[in-house]
Each structure stands twice: as structure tokens, then as C-alpha cells.
Amino acid sequence: MTIELRKLTKRFGSLTAVDAIDLTVDDGEVLCLLGPSGCGKTTTLRMVAGLESATEGDVMLGGKRVNELAPREHNVEMSFQYYALYPSLSVAEHLAYPLHAEKLSASEINKRVAQVAKTLQLEKILRRTPSQLAEGEKQRVAVGRSIIRDPRCFLFDEPLSRLDVQLREEMRGEIKEVLQGLSRPTVIVTHDQLEALTMADRIAVMRDGRIEQVDTPHNVFQSPSNLFVAGFIGTPQMNLIRATLKGADGAGVAEFAFDGDQSLKIKVDPAVSRLSPGAKVTLGVRPRNLVMSAEPTEDSLSTKIDMVEPMGAETLAHMHDGYHSLRLVTDWRVPLAEGDHVHTRFPPNTTHIFTEDEQVLRSRP
């Protein structure tokens, strides 16, 4: 069983909410649609479920085109952001509710309810109603109601958005464990990058109705395909600094000039040699890859610390050189003080180079 989207497009009048996207979700795979609000994530999910009709393109479930089928004929299970639990029904009744339409025997229904309750640790609260449940328990009931059937695929729309931070951490692990045992293609919509990075087998990053990159969580983080993905993924956000290429050799050693007459000579991807001297570029480097130095070096910029944010085991330093802002994360034991002048080094092969069209320069796939 697979989910396949072919040039899928949705327009609302003059607004193109989803713009000719191609995407395949394999059997047993968990894919997260990740992006800012209004990028088309939920609209895409609703077209897969049959709740929105496609303007153009195809929705294929198990190799069959389902565009014109009614939502119930899609045979998918969709869990929404809001739990929508019936106040008068017990947990057991909520779990059993989807099974009554399948005309199963009472013994089969009870068997499935018991299995799902055990999987989601709901056994001790089966007789409780929603008013007697904590938020995390309500979320587990909503997930249980989704997985108790045997649909073609599972669709989750912001499943953890209503939970507090601690509950989110707990539920991410629990839901991931449950999904791994379902052997169905699963799509999760979220704007929370940590949720996507921890739960997904692959992430599709969306912007303005288009998919910017589809890859594993590791590759989306370590090898962003363009400036948008680089800036959107990662906390703290990647440093993005405008510069001018002064020159580069074939091995990837390049020199860059910055506003304020500072320059930097660092080793980057050898693809930088494709550019001509004078080319305008953006350098992208993660705050945790930057290193402070007591003395100036050819691979450093002179900066001043504006603000220091303790983060437990680490410290986040906000710095500037008079023209550019930088963020650097270091060990909490490193002494830092606002107003300090430091030299910020860019270690070899930690900096991404983006061209004026916002695409990354990369010599390897």
C-alpha cells in the first residue's frame, strides 16, 4: 500500500494553496509534512482523505486513483488537531465506535479494543469519560480511535499541538512506537520541526504550496537544499550571512569578503569553484558549529557579544560585527559576558554556500 500524489494542485479562486506537488509515501513509512502556517500542509492532507477535491493532478492510494471517490471510499483514517471526543461516551466506547460501521461481532470489537488499550496504556481508564481524562490521555484515546480500524493509511493533522511541552515529549515517543507497528503509510502534518525530526522517516518541507525538499530528518538538517530549508530547520536558527566571493581553488578553499572590510578564508564544498570571483552568496553555518578563538585567524570574524542566554548544559551567545548578526552555542562552562570582543571561527566543511537564486552549492548528491 502506498500514497502517491501526482502534480497535485488545489486552487481557491486566484489563490494556489497546493502547487503541482509530487510525493510518494511507502508502505510502513511515516512522512511529516512540515512548514509554516498557510503553506498548504493541511490542504494536501485533506485531499488525500477526500475532504477536499483536487483542482488538478491525482491522488493514488494503493495504485488506484481516488479523486472522484467519496471520503469513506478512500478508506483512510484521519485524526484532527481537536480530539472531538463525545462527552457521554467512555474510553472503551470511543475506541469501539468506528468498528460498529464495519458490522463486527461483539467479541471481535472487544478483542480489538483490548489490543489498542494495551498498546496505548489505556486499560486502567476504559470506563472513564472525557471529563475525567488528562490531556495526554485524551490524545491517546484519539490516536486509539484512529488505529483501531484497518484503513489504507493514517493521516494526522497537528496531533500534538494542544499538549504542553512535557506531554509532547512523552507522546512523540509513544506515537512513534505505535506507528512503527502499524505497517501502513502514515502522513503527519506539523509546523513543529522537533516533532518532524523525531517522528518521521522522511520529511517534506513545504513553502507556499510547494515542496522544497523531501529527505530523511538527518539530511534535511545537515544538507538543506536551499536557503528556505536552511533557515527553517534548526533551533537556534542557522546563521545566514551575505558575502562576496573573492576567489576559490578546486579543493574548496575559498575567500569571502563582508561588509565592514572583514574577510574569511575557509574550506567549503569544492562546488564553490563553479562561481566567478565577485559572485554574491550567502554563507550558512549552524550556531553549534561556530567556535570562539582568543586570537584572530584567517577563518574567523571579529565580533562583539550582545547578549548571553543560558540554556542549561549550553550557552547561546548573540554577537555582531557591526554589520551582521551571529549566534553561537557553546558549553555552559565557557566564560562569556555581554560586551566581550571575541573572534568567531568557521571550522572547515561546516559552512553551506547558497547562490543568489537561494540554491545550495553542492558537489555531491
Disulfide bonds with the S-S distance in Angstrom:
none
